[in-house]
Structure formats: C-alpha cells, structure tokens
Amino acid sequence: MFFNSSYNNQSITSSTGFIVAVAALLVMAVMSFDYMPDIALESDYGICLKSVKDWQMPHFLSWSLNILSFGLSALLVLWLNKEFRFIHDSTKLFATTFIFLSATNPWLTHSFSAQSLFTPLTLIATFVLFSQFGKRNATQGMFITFSTLSAGSIFQYSFALMIPIFLIATIYLNTLRIKEICAAILGIIAPYWIALGFGLIDFKDFRIPDLQTIFFADFINDISIWMLLNVALTSLLTLLLALSNSIKVFSTNSQTRAYNSILNLFAFSLFGCIIFDFANMATYIPLLNLMVGIQLAHFFIINPMRRGALFIATAVAVYVTLFCFTLYA
C-alpha cells in the first residue's frame, strides 16, 4: 500500500516535485521582491534584543538570506525524516508542500524576517529532541534542545512560547525525569547567563511579550483577506488531514507514534500561537505549512490514489490564485 501511493503519484512525491516547488519558490519570491505588506505580521523584538525584522541589511541580501533559510529548512526536515522515519516512505511530498505553500505567501518571501530564524532553529531543536527517545540519560540532549530555543528567544520571543510545548513533547519520548528537567532549566538559563556575562544584554533589556489575540486585534481589517484565506485554508487542511490520518498513523510502533504525536502537538500549538499571538502570525506560518505537508504525505501513503496529482493540481491552482490576489488585488 505504501509504495503504490508513491509510485502512482511519483511526479509529486519524488525529487522532481521538490525541484519544481523550489523553482516555484524562486519565481514567486522574485514576484514579491518589492512587496511591502500594509501590516508587518511579526514582532520586532525578542525577550532582550531586537528581532531580525529590524536588522539593518541591504534588501537584496535580506531577500537572498530569506530564500536560503527556506532551502535550509527543507533540507533539515528531509534529514529529520531520513534519521527518524516518522513517515515510512521515500516520499518528499512534505518538504515539497512546505516549500510551495511558503512560496505562495508574499508575507514570507519578500525579506529576511523572524520566520527565517524561527523555522530552521525549531527544526534543529526538534532533531535533537527526537534523538533522545527512550534514552536512560537524556540530560545532554535536553540541555542542547532548550539552549537552542532559549538562545532564539533573545531575538524572537516566539521561541519562548515553544519551550513549554517542547517540555510537553518530552513526555511522549519517555524522557521527562527530574535530572532531565534540571538539564532543561539549565539549558534555558545558559544563553541568558552567557549574554549577561559578556555584557551583550542588561537586566533592563528584559521585556515581557505583549501578545495580541485575533479576537481583539484592531488592525485585522488592514490585513489582506487573500493572505488570511491562505492561512485559514492551510489550518483547515492540517486539521482535516490529521483527523483522517490519526487511526493509521497511531497504529504504528511506539517510536513512530511518539514522533508523530509530537508533530501533531506542534501543529495544534501553532494554531494556538497564531490565534493568541496574532500580531506575530507570520513567524509561525512556515512551520504550519510544514505540518500540513507532513499530514498530506501521510494521507497519500494511507490512501493510495491513482489521480492524486489532480488533487494536488487543484490545490496548487487555489494557492497560486490567492498569491496573485494578495500581490495585485
């Protein structure tokens, strides 16, 4: 069943589909090069320092680094699946979906921004976390995982919101013990301790994030309705696919089940972050695009379809239309 799905839809699940998605990213990124959103849906600060949004650099360099960050994130998630096999197939559809959906949102492709840092660093932390499955002593991995998130939070407070989510994730890996909790706490403290010690930050630089929920955001009418539809459609697809896949995905071995439980936890947590940190929405969208890509890959494996390419083509047309309306409507 697994291989029939990939064989019947090889053009979209193989390296060919991935290369086409990368080409689409480059084309749409060029189209959105001069795009300036009316509302910058990302925070301009971290817990202590300014976010990457306010880093001063030439626009072309910013745009180029942003594109490279998407490529790096795609390679990281392909590596993640190669090492941990949370998707039991040779498909690259999850990485292809991530690249393409991100390309269709000009909010994400016009310049280097918070999500350019948030997505790859979160994937690196996830890689280290996954490697701790079932270990009797996971203190080193826990320290590295939470140090990575903590270091990121200095520049972008969204990393701080991911810390409790990663802590919950350790329950699925059977690594939540007293010594591991202590290692996680030390990992959270270490980057701030080092930054304070070297004089990079001061206690007066610390600030509490001011989260704005979607229910009270007074700027929502200034946001492109087409971009909001893009995110809403992605969120809905993630939810529906996750529900459709749940029985088959969670009937696998304990390790695969743990990894996919964590990825589902991430998906639903990202929904919450978008809703309750709405002003910083763009930071979370690429990782959400990856979550729908993972669910889509599971769906194609579980439900072999001879005409799966038609389904994908329809989705591509819808997202490209939303992209064009966002730019030109």
Disulfide bonds with the S-S distance in Angstrom:
none
